[in-house]
Amino acid sequence: MAYSEYRNMALTWEYGRDGEFPYRKTVDGVSLEIRVGDFPDEFIYNLLVDAVEVDNFDAWPENWTRPVG
């Protein structure tokens, strides 16, 4: 699946391992992680697919839900 397809999916994320990687999700056996960049020098968010950075963005997609609590 192309990275842009993940941005278009409705995803509910789980908490990740730490502050640098705060969110994770598995979709069809593929590991997704969000890494927080060094803003403002870098994008706020980086999407990693199976540990490979594939996308960078500043605005959290409206169709993605962060964990509550």
N, C-alpha and C positions, 0 to 999 in steps of 0.2 A: 504494500500500500504506500502510495506517495505521501510525504509528510503533510502536504496541503489537505489531504483527505482527513487527517487527524484533526486539523484545525476546524474542519467543517462538521465534525461529529459532535454529538451531545455526549460529553464525558463527565462523569462524577469521579473526582480524584480522591485518593487516600493520602494520609500523611506520609511523607518520605522519611529519609534517614536522619536529616539534620537541617540546619538553617540554609545551607548552600543548596541542598536538594530537598526542598520542602514538600514536594508532591510526587506521587508515583501512580501508575495505573498499568494494568496488563490488558491488552486487547488482542484477542485471537492468538494468544501465545507470544505476543510481542511486548517487550518491556518498554514503557514510556516513563520518562522522568522529566521534571522541570528543574532546571538549575537557575539560580538567581545570579544575574551578572553584576558587575561592579558599576552600577549606575552612578553618574551620568556618562562615564567613559564607554560603557558597553550597554547593550540592550538590557532591560530589566529581566526578561525571561529568555531562557534557551530551552528548546525542546530537544530531548535526546531520545532516539529510538534505538533500542538494543545497545546503549552506551555510546552511540555516535550522534554528535550534534548535527541536527538537520534543519533547524529553524530558529530564528531570533525575532523577538517582538517586545513591544512596550505595553500594549493594551491587552489585558486578559480577555480571551474570547468570550462573548456573551453566552455561548452555548456550553461553556465549561463551568462546572460547579466545584468549588473548593470545599474541603471537609469543614464541618461545623464543630466548634468546641475546641 
